[in-house]
Amino acid sequence: MKQRTIFFTFCLAAIFAASANATLWGLNDQNSHITISDDTPHGAYAWNVESDPQVAAGNFWYREGSTGGESYLGTVAPSATSQPSSDMLTLFYDLGAFTIVSDYEIQGSPAGTFDATFSAFLTVSNASASALELHLFHEWDYSIDTGSSADTMQILNGNQISHQDGNFIGESLYTPDPDHFEATTGNLIVELADGSPTTFNDVAGPIGPSTDPLSAGFQWDFTLAVGETRTFDVEHHVFMIPEPSTWALMLTASLLFGIKPLRRKLRSLRSLRVDSNHRAE
């Protein structure tokens, strides 16, 4: 296993050793598995595709107002949970003045393809009687473990991560466009957990090649009116660049059979929730 995976795991254990009693959820689909901790800073971690690690850890953090530090999603344990199938999970967090509903889905592929997607969709709602200034963060550490040490990473267009280890690629897309971002060889969890308000530094990279942790963070700053709801969508995709001799075969297969729509069930679930909210109003 790579040094950065060991280093990042050690940092998490050292800073948050008190959160050892977390509820752990496993999501599985074909060649892909991920573990989600619903009340610790780890968030989503141990994402394995073809039994190879893809990420050390990644979670959402939030701050209400312009002062004070950030809290990780899970500081308050979820008040409701639902896992309708082995590849999906919904967690509901009641944070007093506002609520966060986090929907997760994993989508794998047949064994041997080294292709998988992990998606997170957050719904943030103002439950108070006044407008709220909120700051939402997401930190993510790709850790594609293929035996190579030549990892590189860059943030593109302010809303995407491009991470490469040899022929293995990790890509992430953030919607809506974040207000700030940061690519670093450091540990963004340390920055988010220091008790002071964080603003990511808008450094896009590229960083690497490196054996140090390669982490990326994104930040949204917004005000929620009374009763207002906003949604945030994050999609991570890992895949292998095939050898040139296999490109023609893959193209033929895609033309014959089409491309499997991503996150059909999760999109359906979101549509039902949004429709229900509108009807309730």
Secondary structure, DSSP 4 states (H G I P E B T S, - for coil): --HHHHHHHHHHHHHSGGGTT--EEEEEETTEEEEEESSSTTBEEEEEETTEEEEEEEEEEEEESSSS--EETTSSPPSEEE-SSTTEEEEEEE-SSEEEEEEEEEE--STTS-EEEEEEEEEEEE-SSS-EEEEEEEEEEE---SS---EEEEEETTTEEEEEETTEEEEEEEES--SEEEEESS-HHHHHTSSS------B---EEEESS--EEEEEEEEEEPTT-EEEEEEEEEEEEPPPHHHHHHHHHHHHHH--PPTTHHHHHHHHHHHHHHHHH-
